[in-house]
Amino acid sequence: MSFGGPATLGQVVSLSVECGDCGRLRWRKPHEFYRMEGIAASTPLADLGVRLVCSACRAQGAEGRNIVIQAAFSCENDRLAAEAWRLNSREVHAAG
C-alpha cells in the first residue's frame, strides 16, 4: 500500500504507544483502536496520538496527554514514504 500523505493506521502492523511523562509503554495492534469512535484504517497516526491519554498518569491526577506513537509498518515502502512525509511535515514519528 503506497501513499503520498501522512501515515495511516491501516498501513501499520503494530504501534508503540508511550507516555512521555511516566514512560509507560504498550504495543498495540491497529484493530484495537477501531472500537474508538471516529477511528478507521484511514485515520492518520498524528490524529490518533492526540486522542490517546495515559491511564496511569490520569489515575495520579495528571493530564496524561504526552503520548508518543511509533509505527511498525507492514512493508518497507510504506515506512520510507512515511519517513519522507515526516521530514516534510514534522508530524509523524516513523520507526523502522
C-alpha positions, 0 to 999 in steps of 0.5 A: 500500500503506497501513499503520498500523505501522512501515515495511516493506521491501516498501513501499520502492523503494530504501534508503540504507544508511550507516555512521555511523562511516566514512560509507560509503554504498550504495543498495540495492534491497529484493530484495537483502536477501531472500537474508538469512535471516529477511528478507521484504517484511514485515520492518520497516526498524528490524529490518533496520538492526540486522542490517546491519554495515559491511564496511569498518569490520569489515575495520579491526577495528571493530564496524561496527554504526552503520548508518543506513537511509533509505527511498525509498518507492514512493508518497507515502502510504506515506512520510507514514504512515511519517513519522507512525509515526516521530514516534510511535515514534522508530524509523524514519528516513523520507526523502522 
